[in-house]
Amino acid sequence: MRGGEVASGRFFTKEEEVNLSKVIVLGSTVKKEIFGDSDAIGQKVKVNKLNLDVIGVMGERGTVAFQDYDDQVLIPIKTMQKLIAGVNHISLLRAKVDDDKNIDTAINDGTVAN
């Protein structure tokens, strides 16, 4: 997740990413649309017939370059692939390298596809 901070609850863990955990972090607009002023943490939302536990809500970020970060949900990638989309691949990945000197290493290690 590029930038942004969790305003309430928490983000999913590495363990939840690899274990097909049924968890979700809501963007602030999504949270307001579904739960209004009520607390979303611990509630369930359904995505393509799959019930997911709300574990976090992101803080407001607004729109950056036509991307509304508040109108998104974040789900562990393996959960999305296997349980929601039914695929074994990633069609789009945005990555940020921590330092310019690490770009070649990230590309060569397969961390970032050309």
N, C-alpha and C positions, 0 to 999 in steps of 0.2 A: 504494500500500500504506500503510494507515494505521498509523503507529507500527511498532514492532518493528525489529529489526536482524538482519542476516545474521550467523550465527555462524561459518559456514565457506563458502568459495567467494565468490561475488559475486551481485549482483542483475543482471537483464538491462538492457542499455543501450537508449537511445532508438533506435539503429540496429536493434537486434534486435527492438524493438517494431514497427517499420514494415516490416521485411524478411521477415516470416513465418518468423522463426527458430524452429527446433525445440528450444527450451530450456525448462527448468522449474526452479523453486525450490521445494524441499519444506519443509513445516512440520516441526517437530522430531518430532512423533508419527509422521507419515507416514514420515519417514526411518528411525526406529527399527523400525517395522513391516516395512518392505521390506528394509532393509540391516542392521538390528541395530547392532552396534558397528563394522561395516565402514565405510570411507569411501565416501560416496555420490557425491562430486564426480567427474565424468568417467564415471559409470555411465549407463546408459540405463533409462528407464521407459517403459512403453507406456500411452498414454491413447487409447481408442477406435481401436485399430490404428495409431496414430501413435507412432513411437519418438521420445522427447525426451531430450536430453542434460541431465543434472543439473549445473547450474552453481553452485547454492547451497543452503544449508540455513539456515532461519530459526532464531533463538534462541528459547528457550521463552518463551511469553507467557501461556499459560493461557487460561481462559475469561472473556470479558467480555460481560455482557448476553446470555447464552445462545449466544454465538459462540465456538467453540473455535478459536482462531487457530493452534494447534499441529497441528490435524487438517485442514490445507488445503494445496493446492498453488497456485503462482502461475505463470501462463503469459502471455506477451505477448498483449495483447488481439486483435490482428489474427490471430495464430496460432490463438487459440481460436475466433474467429469463422469464419475461412475454412477452416482445416484440420481442426478438430475438430467444431464445431457446424454448419458449413455455412450460416451466416446472415450477413446484412449489417447487423445492427442490434445494439444493446445493450438488453437487457431490464431491467437494474438497474445503477445506478451509484451508488456512495457517493463523495462528494467532501468534501474539507476545504479550506476557504478559509484562506489563510495569515494573514489579518487581517480583523477584523469590518468595517473600512472598505472592503474589497474585495468584499463580498458582492454588492452591486448590479452592480458591473462584471462579476463572474463570471457572474451570471445573464444580464445583457444581452448579453455576448459569446458566449453559448451554451455556455460552459464547464460550466454546471450547468443541467439542465432543471428547469423548475417542475413 
